[in-house]
Amino acid sequence: MPNIRSSKKRMRQSARRRTRNRVQRAALRSAVKRARSAGTSGEAADAVRQAERLLDRAARKGLIAKNEAARKKSRLVKSLPSKS
């Protein structure tokens, strides 16, 4: 436990950020899993669109790296059932 006031504040801030990041990361993982396991093509397209939106937001906020978001989006789109 820190004694210095600024260290105490930093500890509080990191705990708050860690909690927020953990929740957002869990939501992101859930969206990606939902997109992968979606059944019909219309359902899958909507789920992938939602997952892409969350991935872009996470990359913009610095939660994940930009290339990680791009890679995951690319793999999700490739896993979509084809229209034919």
C-alpha positions, -999 to 999 in steps of 0.1 A, spaced: 0 0 0 16 33 -10 21 61 14 26 89 -10 -7 107 -19 0 107 -57 8 70 -56 -25 63 -38 -43 83 -65 -25 64 -92 -35 32 -76 -72 42 -75 -70 54 -112 -54 21 -123 -80 0 -105 -108 20 -122 -92 17 -156 -85 -20 -152 -121 -26 -143 -133 -6 -173 -109 -23 -197 -118 -58 -184 -155 -51 -190 -149 -37 -225 -126 -65 -234 -151 -91 -223 -179 -75 -243 -156 -75 -273 -148 -112 -269 -185 -120 -265 -193 -101 -297 -167 -119 -317 -179 -153 -304 -215 -144 -312 -204 -135 -348 -185 -167 -352 -214 -189 -339 -242 -171 -358 -263 -194 -378 -280 -179 -409 -262 -156 -433 -283 -126 -424 -279 -132 -387 -241 -137 -392 -238 -105 -412 -255 -85 -385 -233 -101 -358 -201 -95 -378 -211 -58 -383 -217 -54 -346 -183 -71 -338 -165 -49 -363 -180 -18 -348 -168 -28 -313 -133 -38 -327 -129 -4 -343 -140 14 -312 -116 -7 -290 -87 1 -314 -95 38 -314 -96 39 -276 -63 20 -273 -78 -11 -258 -63 -33 -286 -38 -25 -313 -50 -12 -347 -35 -42 -365 -51 -66 -341 -85 -51 -348 -79 -53 -386 -68 -89 -384 -98 -100 -363 -122 -81 -386 -106 -98 -417 -109 -132 -402 -145 -126 -392 -155 -115 -427 -137 -146 -442 -157 -168 -419 -190 -155 -431 -210 -180 -451 -209 -171 -488 -240 -159 -505 -240 -186 -532 
